[in-house]
């Protein structure tokens, strides 16, 4: 008879963080259970306590600034019997970590050893927990690489992490986590930075492996859209507390708590185009019901396609642009092998437009954006910005022209100097380009810009490490807007942000567009974001633009097979998704049982 008791029972878990003598409860007494073979999704924004909860289960939080102050985590161990994970000694924990409970971390590049071959890293876990030879560990590792569908598994065994794509690195992490056939797999935001097609493949892989191995999973995410395809139950966390839990169908179709309602509502929709995205803050205010927010924000966009004013001269003209990047050179430093990152691209962007450039990682969209500003030198072709051919500009003239064409980079942390106060960071380009006469005038302008991006005047003297990711991206936006540019290239500017913070930043970008008459080239792999932001969409694949047109046309009547693939890979989080996922799980379980 199968044991019906929970595999894991967490009671009253409390975690405290201490910074400069200030104690903050990151997790404030949460309770939950995980059944055998169940997928439990823990959902919430950054700072909600979901990752701290998962790390606490393996005692990976024992640092001077973070500690478990209360609670139990009762685990039914195959080796040790019933144990409290929070009170195990290190020697006993080593038998559990990786062997019975494994974890897939959010960022695969920082989780893999950059100077150790991928296969050796996975084999190491096998050699620690099983009395097998190095040869047997190698064979098992290659079999695991086949299981997670890595191309050419034997070759990938000897590859270093930097030689793999983001999706492939994540598959190596999954193989490492599965190596010892654990009872529980903890997946901490395993698809956050991945393209929609890679994300869909990883989610399918994790779901199928859980069913085939009758493995339980804690799936940690801030995106309720992916939960529909993965989870049996959902736990919603807010400010260290569980505010709602239930079956995936109940939570996604009939959320009771305002925070859950906000998380679901602030994700851009593929079906309707709202003018302003609601945010979690809208739902958390008193008396602000779902109906209130709907009436306030979800105004249907006009059904007619936005018309580009082609009587105006294009702001950006690109003709047969090519960017070939050398990957191998001869002994005389001549390129022997090149990657055609951008391969003969032509288009026009008109003043006041928002054009979204969409595609998977490696398709060339970021290289294209940087080539427009000569941050990457084009191999061939013409780029005219505001009627001027930039390839003929001297370095001095190029710096002057960049005042009108700014860029917001993907990573808000690395885009700012950590040793420079944010007020100085915003003022620096103003000083370089001679905007305003004195420091006093520039400081006043910075204060106005901080208010414009919903930050406070006292923030002017703070440093980047004192801000959240969403606040840092607002600072980068303020710095770009400070020069009053004609065009801003947004390179994956919201891809690393929580859905609610993402909604705030997208609303901000649209408001700044109206106030300052800015043109955007919005580079993204998220088609839902592109749908919300764009007048027109360019779809890029393998260095070429394979389809372009008005946003509504691209979504309602895509012509190219690659565009179809992108659209079908997007997790929508609706009832049909939930029911389809449940049917898939039932069918797969039935085939396994047979």
C-alpha positions in Angstrom: 0.0 0.0 0.0 1.4 3.4 -1.0 2.2 5.8 1.8 -0.3 8.7 1.7 1.6 10.9 4.2 3.3 14.1 2.8 6.8 13.7 1.6 7.6 17.1 3.1 5.8 19.1 5.8 6.8 22.6 6.6 5.4 24.2 9.8 5.9 27.8 11.2 9.0 28.5 9.1 10.5 31.9 10.0 13.7 33.4 8.4 15.3 36.6 9.5 17.8 38.8 7.6 20.0 41.3 9.5 21.6 44.3 7.8 23.4 47.1 9.7 21.7 46.0 12.9 18.2 46.1 11.4 16.3 42.7 11.6 13.8 41.9 8.9 11.6 38.8 8.7 12.0 37.5 5.2 9.7 34.6 5.9 7.1 35.0 8.6 5.8 31.6 9.8 4.6 29.7 6.7 3.1 26.3 6.5 2.7 23.9 3.5 3.0 20.2 2.5 4.4 18.5 -0.5 2.9 15.1 -1.5 4.8 12.4 -3.3 4.8 13.0 -7.1 3.2 16.5 -6.7 4.3 19.7 -8.3 3.8 22.6 -5.9 4.4 26.1 -7.4 5.5 28.8 -5.0 4.7 32.2 -6.6 5.6 35.7 -5.6 7.7 38.7 -6.5 11.3 39.4 -5.6 11.5 39.8 -1.8 8.4 37.7 -1.1 10.5 35.0 0.6 10.1 32.2 -1.9 13.8 31.6 -2.7 14.7 32.0 1.0 12.2 29.3 1.8 13.7 26.8 -0.6 17.3 27.6 0.5 16.3 27.1 4.1 15.2 23.5 3.4 18.8 22.6 2.6 20.3 24.9 5.2 21.9 27.0 2.6 21.0 30.2 4.4 23.3 29.8 7.4 25.2 33.1 7.0 25.7 35.9 9.5 23.1 38.0 7.7 20.4 35.3 7.3 19.2 32.7 9.8 16.3 30.4 10.5 14.7 31.5 13.8 11.8 29.0 14.0 10.0 26.2 12.3 10.2 22.6 11.2 10.7 20.9 7.8 9.8 17.2 8.3 11.1 15.1 5.4 10.6 11.4 4.8 14.1 10.4 4.0 14.9 7.0 2.3 18.2 6.8 4.1 17.5 8.5 7.5 13.8 8.0 8.0 11.7 10.9 9.3 14.0 13.9 9.8 13.7 17.7 10.4 15.8 19.2 7.6 16.3 22.4 9.6 18.1 20.7 12.5 20.2 18.1 10.7 24.0 18.1 11.3 26.2 18.9 8.3 27.3 15.2 7.8 23.7 14.1 7.7 22.7 17.0 5.3 25.4 15.9 2.9 23.6 12.6 2.5 20.3 14.5 1.6 21.6 17.3 -0.6 21.9 16.3 -4.2 21.0 12.7 -3.3 17.3 13.0 -2.1 16.7 16.7 -2.6 18.3 18.5 -5.5 18.1 22.1 -6.6 18.2 23.9 -10.0 19.3 27.5 -9.4 18.0 30.5 -11.3 21.3 31.5 -13.1 23.0 28.6 -14.7 26.2 30.5 -15.6 26.9 31.4 -12.0 26.0 28.0 -10.8 28.4 26.1 -13.0 32.2 26.1 -12.5 33.5 28.1 -15.5 36.9 26.2 -15.6 35.5 22.7 -15.3 34.0 20.7 -18.1 30.3 20.3 -18.0 30.3 16.5 -17.9 32.8 16.4 -15.1 30.6 18.6 -13.0 27.7 16.2 -13.3 29.8 13.1 -12.9 31.2 14.6 -9.6 27.7 14.5 -8.0 27.5 10.8 -9.0 30.9 9.9 -7.6 30.1 11.6 -4.3 26.9 9.7 -3.7 27.5 6.3 -5.4 30.4 3.8 -5.2 31.0 3.7 -9.0 34.0 4.2 -11.2 34.8 7.3 -13.2 34.1 5.5 -16.4 30.6 4.4 -15.1 30.0 8.0 -13.9 30.9 9.3 -17.5 28.4 6.8 -19.1 25.7 7.8 -16.7 26.3 11.5 -17.3 26.1 11.1 -21.1 22.8 9.2 -20.5 21.5 12.1 -18.4 22.5 14.6 -21.2 20.5 12.4 -23.6 17.6 12.5 -21.1 17.6 16.3 -20.9 17.8 16.4 -24.7 21.2 18.1 -25.1 22.4 17.9 -28.7 25.5 15.7 -29.2 25.7 14.5 -25.5 29.2 13.0 -25.8 30.6 16.2 -27.2 28.8 18.3 -24.5 30.5 16.1 -21.8 33.8 17.8 -22.7 32.5 21.3 -23.3 33.0 24.2 -20.9 29.9 26.3 -19.8 30.9 29.3 -21.9 30.6 27.1 -25.0 26.9 26.4 -24.4 23.8 28.6 -24.9 21.7 29.7 -21.9 19.2 26.9 -22.6 21.9 24.3 -22.9 23.5 25.4 -19.6 20.1 25.1 -17.9 19.8 21.6 -19.3 23.2 20.7 -17.8 22.0 22.0 -14.4 18.8 19.9 -14.7 21.0 16.8 -15.5 23.1 17.5 -12.5 20.0 17.9 -10.3 18.5 14.6 -11.6 21.8 12.6 -11.4 21.0 10.9 -8.2 17.2 10.4 -8.8 16.1 12.7 -6.0 12.7 12.5 -4.2 12.3 16.3 -4.4 13.5 18.7 -7.1 13.6 22.4 -6.2 13.5 24.5 -9.4 14.2 28.2 -8.6 13.0 30.3 -11.5 14.5 27.8 -14.0 13.1 29.6 -17.1 13.2 33.3 -16.2 16.0 34.3 -18.6 15.1 31.9 -21.4 13.4 32.5 -24.7 9.8 31.4 -25.0 10.6 28.4 -27.2 13.5 27.2 -24.9 11.2 27.9 -21.9 8.5 25.7 -23.4 11.0 22.9 -24.0 12.4 23.1 -20.4 8.9 23.1 -18.9 7.9 20.1 -20.9 11.1 18.3 -20.0 10.7 19.0 -16.2 7.0 18.0 -16.2 7.7 14.7 -18.1 10.6 13.7 -15.9 8.7 14.3 -12.7 5.9 12.0 -13.9 8.2 9.3 -15.2 10.3 9.2 -12.0 7.3 9.9 -9.6 9.3 12.9 -8.3 8.0 15.8 -6.3 8.9 19.3 -7.3 8.9 22.8 -5.7 8.6 25.1 -8.7 9.5 28.7 -7.7 8.5 31.5 -10.1 7.2 35.0 -10.2 5.2 34.3 -13.4 1.8 32.8 -13.0 1.6 32.2 -16.7 4.0 29.3 -16.6 2.3 27.8 -13.5 -0.7 26.6 -15.6 1.4 24.2 -17.5 3.4 22.9 -14.6 1.7 22.8 -11.2 -0.9 20.7 -9.4 -1.1 23.2 -6.5 -0.1 26.9 -6.1 1.2 28.7 -3.0 1.2 32.5 -3.3 3.7 34.4 -1.1 3.7 38.2 -0.3 6.1 39.9 2.1 7.1 36.6 3.7 3.6 35.2 4.2 1.4 32.8 2.4 -1.6 34.8 1.3 -3.4 32.2 -0.8 -3.0 28.5 -1.8 -5.1 26.0 -3.7 -5.3 24.0 -6.9 -3.8 25.6 -10.0 -7.3 25.8 -11.5 -8.8 27.6 -8.5 -5.9 30.0 -8.1 -5.7 31.0 -11.8 -9.4 31.1 -12.6 -10.8 32.4 -9.3 -8.1 34.2 -7.2 -9.4 35.5 -3.9 -6.5 37.6 -2.6 -5.9 41.1 -4.1 -2.2 40.3 -4.5 -2.9 37.2 -6.6 -5.4 39.1 -8.6 -2.8 41.8 -9.2 -0.1 39.3 -10.3 -2.5 37.8 -12.9 -3.7 41.2 -14.2 -0.4 43.0 -14.6 0.9 40.5 -17.2 0.4 41.9 -20.8 -2.4 40.0 -22.6 -2.0 38.5 -26.1 -5.6 38.9 -26.9 -6.5 42.5 -25.9 -4.3 45.5 -26.0 -4.7 47.7 -22.9 -3.5 51.3 -22.9 -2.2 51.0 -19.3 -1.2 47.9 -17.5 -2.6 47.5 -14.0 -0.1 46.8 -11.2 -0.2 44.9 -7.9 -0.3 48.3 -6.1 -3.6 49.0 -7.8 -5.1 45.9 -6.3 -3.6 46.2 -2.8 -5.3 49.6 -2.2 -8.4 49.6 -0.1 -11.7 49.2 -2.0 -9.8 48.7 -5.3 -11.6 45.6 -6.5 -10.8 43.7 -9.7 -13.8 45.5 -11.4 -12.4 48.8 -10.3 -9.0 48.1 -11.8 -10.6 46.7 -15.0 -12.6 49.8 -15.5 -9.6 52.0 -14.8 -7.0 50.2 -16.9 -8.4 47.7 -19.3 -9.6 50.0 -22.0 -9.8 48.2 -25.3 -7.4 49.6 -27.9 -8.9 50.8 -31.3 -9.5 47.9 -33.6 -7.9 49.7 -36.5 -4.2 49.1 -37.2 -2.0 52.1 -36.2 -1.1 54.0 -39.4 2.5 55.1 -39.8 2.8 58.7 -41.1 4.9 57.9 -44.2 4.7 61.6 -45.3 7.4 62.2 -42.7 11.0 61.3 -43.4 12.1 58.0 -41.6 14.0 58.6 -38.4 16.0 55.4 -39.0 16.8 53.9 -42.4 18.6 50.6 -42.6 19.7 49.2 -46.0 21.2 45.7 -46.3 22.9 45.8 -42.9 25.4 43.0 -42.3 27.4 42.3 -39.1 29.7 39.3 -39.4 31.5 38.3 -36.1 34.8 36.3 -36.3 34.8 33.1 -34.2 38.1 31.7 -35.5 41.2 33.6 -36.8 44.3 32.5 -38.6 47.8 32.9 -37.2 47.8 36.3 -39.1 44.6 37.3 -37.2 42.5 37.1 -40.4 39.0 35.7 -39.8 38.8 32.0 -40.8 35.2 31.5 -39.6 32.5 34.0 -39.0 29.0 34.1 -37.6 26.5 36.0 -39.6 24.8 37.8 -36.7 23.0 40.2 -38.9 22.6 39.1 -42.5 21.3 41.7 -45.0 18.6 43.5 -42.9 16.6 46.5 -44.3 13.8 48.5 -42.6 12.6 52.0 -41.8 11.3 53.4 -38.5 9.3 56.6 -38.4 9.2 59.4 -35.8 6.9 58.6 -32.8 6.7 54.9 -33.5 7.4 52.0 -31.2 8.8 49.1 -33.2 9.4 45.8 -31.4 12.2 43.6 -32.6 11.5 40.0 -31.4 13.3 36.7 -31.6 15.2 34.1 -29.6 18.6 34.6 -28.1 21.3 34.4 -30.8 19.0 35.6 -33.6 21.0 38.8 -33.9 18.5 41.4 -32.4 20.9 42.8 -29.8 23.8 43.0 -32.3 21.5 44.8 -34.7 20.5 47.3 -32.1 24.1 48.0 -31.2 25.2 48.2 -34.8 22.7 51.0 -35.4 24.7 53.2 -32.9 28.1 51.8 -34.0 28.7 50.2 -30.6 29.4 47.2 -32.9 30.9 48.1 -36.3 28.8 46.9 -39.2 30.5 44.7 -41.8 28.5 46.1 -44.7 25.3 48.2 -45.4 24.0 51.7 -44.6 22.5 53.1 -41.5 20.9 56.5 -41.7 19.8 58.0 -38.4 17.9 61.3 -38.8 19.1 61.4 -42.4 22.8 61.1 -41.6 24.9 58.1 -42.6 26.6 57.1 -39.4 29.4 55.0 -41.0 31.0 58.2 -42.3 31.1 60.0 -38.9 34.4 60.6 -37.1 34.7 59.6 -33.5 34.1 63.1 -32.3 31.0 63.6 -34.5 29.7 60.2 -33.5 29.8 61.2 -29.8 27.8 64.3 -30.6 25.2 62.5 -32.6 24.6 59.8 -29.9 22.9 62.5 -27.8 19.8 61.9 -30.0 20.0 58.1 -29.9 20.2 56.5 -26.5 20.2 52.9 -25.4 18.8 51.1 -22.3 20.7 47.9 -21.6 19.3 44.6 -20.4 21.1 44.4 -17.0 20.4 47.5 -14.9 23.1 46.6 -12.4 26.1 46.4 -14.9 24.9 49.5 -16.8 25.7 51.8 -13.8 29.0 52.5 -12.2 28.8 51.0 -8.7 31.1 53.7 -7.3 29.1 56.6 -8.6 26.0 58.1 -6.9 23.0 57.8 -9.2 22.6 61.6 -9.3 26.1 61.9 -10.8 25.4 58.9 -13.1 22.4 60.8 -14.6 24.3 64.1 -14.7 27.4 62.7 -16.4 25.9 62.5 -20.0 24.3 65.9 -19.5 27.8 67.3 -18.7 29.5 65.5 -21.6 26.9 66.9 -24.1 26.7 70.4 -22.6 23.1 70.1 -21.5 22.4 73.1 -19.2 25.1 75.5 -18.0 25.8 74.7 -14.4 25.9 71.8 -12.0 23.1 73.4 -10.0 20.8 73.5 -13.0 21.7 69.9 -13.9 21.0 68.8 -10.3 17.6 70.4 -10.5 17.0 68.6 -13.8 18.0 65.3 -12.2 15.5 65.9 -9.3 12.8 66.5 -11.9 13.7 63.3 -13.8 13.7 61.2 -10.6 10.2 62.4 -9.9 9.2 61.6 -13.5 10.3 58.0 -13.1 8.6 57.7 -9.6 11.7 57.9 -7.5 12.3 60.3 -4.5 14.6 63.4 -4.3 16.7 61.8 -1.5 17.7 59.0 -3.9 20.0 61.4 -5.7 22.9 60.7 -3.4 22.5 56.9 -3.1 24.5 54.2 -4.8 23.3 51.4 -7.2 23.6 48.7 -4.6 21.0 50.5 -2.5 18.2 50.0 -5.1 16.1 47.1 -6.4 16.4 45.9 -10.0 13.2 47.8 -10.9 14.4 51.0 -9.4 17.8 50.7 -11.2 16.0 50.3 -14.5 14.1 53.5 -13.8 17.4 55.2 -13.1 18.8 54.0 -16.5 15.6 55.3 -18.1 16.0 58.7 -16.4 19.7 58.8 -17.6 18.6 58.0 -21.2 15.8 60.6 -21.2 18.0 63.3 -19.6 19.5 64.2 -23.0 16.0 64.4 -24.6 16.8 62.0 -27.4 14.8 61.4 -30.5 15.0 57.6 -30.2 15.8 55.1 -27.4 16.8 51.5 -28.1 15.5 49.3 -25.3 17.5 46.1 -25.3 15.5 43.6 -23.2 14.9 46.4 -20.8 12.3 44.5 -18.7 13.2 40.9 -19.2 14.8 40.5 -15.7 12.0 42.2 -13.8 9.1 40.8 -11.8 5.8 41.0 -13.7 4.4 43.8 -11.5 7.7 45.9 -11.7 7.7 45.1 -15.4 4.2 46.6 -15.8 5.3 49.8 -14.0 8.3 50.2 -16.2 6.3 49.6 -19.4 3.7 52.1 -18.3 6.5 54.6 -17.6 8.1 54.1 -21.0 4.8 54.7 -22.7 4.2 57.8 -20.6 7.6 59.2 -21.5 7.0 58.5 -25.2 3.9 60.7 -25.0 5.5 63.5 -23.0 8.8 63.7 -24.9 7.8 62.4 -28.3 10.3 59.6 -28.2 10.7 56.8 -30.8 11.4 53.3 -29.5 13.2 50.3 -31.0 12.1 47.8 -28.4 14.2 44.6 -28.4 12.6 41.7 -26.6 12.0 37.9 -26.7 8.6 38.3 -24.9 5.8 38.6 -27.5 3.2 39.6 -24.9 5.4 42.6 -24.0 5.8 43.4 -27.7 2.1 43.2 -28.2 1.5 45.8 -25.4 4.3 48.2 -26.5 4.5 48.1 -30.3 2.9 49.7 -33.3 4.8 47.4 -35.6 6.7 44.2 -35.0 9.8 42.9 -36.7 10.4 39.1 -36.3 14.1 38.2 -36.5 15.5 34.7 -37.0 19.0 33.6 -37.8 20.2 37.1 -38.6 17.3 38.1 -40.9 14.0 39.8 -40.5 11.6 37.0 -41.6 8.3 38.9 -41.0 7.2 42.5 -40.2 4.0 44.3 -40.0 1.5 46.0 -37.6 1.3 44.3 -34.2 -2.3 43.3 -34.5 -1.6 41.6 -37.9 1.4 39.7 -36.6 -0.6 38.3 -33.7 -3.8 37.6 -35.5 -2.5 36.5 -38.9 1.2 35.4 -38.7 2.6 34.4 -42.1 6.1 32.9 -41.3 6.4 29.4 -39.7 8.9 30.8 -37.2 6.4 33.4 -36.0 3.8 30.6 -35.6 6.3 28.7 -33.4 7.0 31.7 -31.2 3.3 32.4 -30.7 2.5 28.8 -29.8 5.3 28.6 -27.3 3.9 31.4 -25.1 2.4 30.2 -21.8 -0.9 32.0 -21.6 -2.1 30.9 -18.2 -5.7 30.6 -19.2 -8.3 27.8 -18.5 -7.5 26.0 -21.7 -3.8 25.9 -20.9 -4.6 24.4 -17.5 -7.0 21.8 -18.8 -4.6 20.9 -21.7 -1.7 20.5 -19.3 -3.8 18.3 -17.0 -4.8 16.1 -19.8 -1.2 15.8 -21.0 -0.2 14.8 -17.5 -3.0 12.2 -17.2 -2.1 10.7 -20.6 1.6 10.5 -19.8 0.9 9.0 -16.4 -1.4 6.4 -18.0 1.3 5.4 -20.5 3.9 5.1 -17.7 1.6 2.9 -15.6 1.0 0.6 -18.5 
